[in-house]
Amino acid sequence: MAQNIQDNYKYSTSQLSTFSPGTYFERTARPVYALLYLLGFLFFYEVSVILANPDLLNESLYVIQGGVVAFVWVQNLLHFFGFSDRLAWLATPFVVIIILLILQIASRQQWKILLKDFLPMTVECIILAIPLIVLGLLLNRSVTANCVSCSSELYNSSAHPLLLSITTAIGAGIYEELVFRLILICLFMIFFETVLGLNHKKSVIISVILSAVLFSLHHHIVFLNGQLSQTEIFTLSKFIFRTLAGVYFAVIFAARGFAVTAGCHVFYDIIAVVINISFFAET
């Protein structure tokens, strides 16, 4: 039983990491680092969206979540357990916190955090986002944001559209990585390796590809309120790009853990939003 728990844990963290204990790369792959590093982003997202539309605490509509479908999925899970709309909204970031705390406890890794690591982590996340920026420009002649819609039209607010788009980018980066990497890859690995008995290499490859395809598809077709709906017109170039992006994020997740993966996704979407508004916005 203990071995099964440990095996399941390794699927949900950076199980391919082989860094020496106590080094920067080993420390920053720990779940506790993800918790502390992403805490500010979670707080900024919550506060920014509430300030943009205070009425959202009394509603449960997709549009008021800033286009972050993964956020709504977590809310729906809380609704299933009896949470009210208001409480589900406030409790959603705590789902991320609790999951990371459980993973940290299960890992039996050190809890010590060096605040000096956060700046190099940020630089690393930005550097890792650059290849996706280049790939997006090559495939689409613009930068494709990985949030479903980084658009201020999703808000009933007069706030600056750039700020709202950045807010959406932050929410998408964290919650999409939570669903499609931290949770989905973990579940796929358990299913293919433990249930079906496939070897580890095949399980990893299939899990990564499936999660990447689903990650890409959910930007075009989403399941909300018990039905499927289209959010963005399907184009092959964007589908291929987001599938490749899903594989790329999975590789980062396997090597560097959740903190750097979510950070890379966040900074990619922020850079994409800024570039699109600056150079590709319609006038």
HELIX and SHEET records of a PDB file:
HELIX    1   1 ALA A    2  TYR A   11  1                                  10    
HELIX    2   2 TYR A   24  ARG A   27  1                                   4    
HELIX    3   3 PRO A   31  ALA A   52  1                                  22    
HELIX    4   4 PRO A   54  ASN A   58  5                                   5    
HELIX    5   5 TYR A   62  GLN A   65  5                                   4    
HELIX    6   6 VAL A   69  PHE A   80  1                                  12    
HELIX    7   7 ASP A   85  SER A  107  1                                  23    
HELIX    8   8 LEU A  115  ASP A  117  5                                   3    
HELIX    9   9 PHE A  118  ASN A  140  1                                  23    
HELIX   10  10 SER A  152  LEU A  154  5                                   3    
HELIX   11  11 PRO A  161  GLU A  177  1                                  17    
HELIX   12  12 LEU A  178  ILE A  183  3                                   6    
HELIX   13  13 LEU A  184  MET A  189  1                                   6    
HELIX   14  14 ILE A  190  VAL A  195  3                                   6    
HELIX   15  15 HIS A  200  LEU A  217  1                                  18    
HELIX   16  16 LEU A  236  ILE A  275  1                                  40    
HELIX   17  17 ASN A  276  PHE A  280  3                                   5    
SHEET    1   A 2 ILE A 221  LEU A 224  0                                        
SHEET    2   A 2 GLN A 227  GLN A 230 -1                                        
END                                                                             
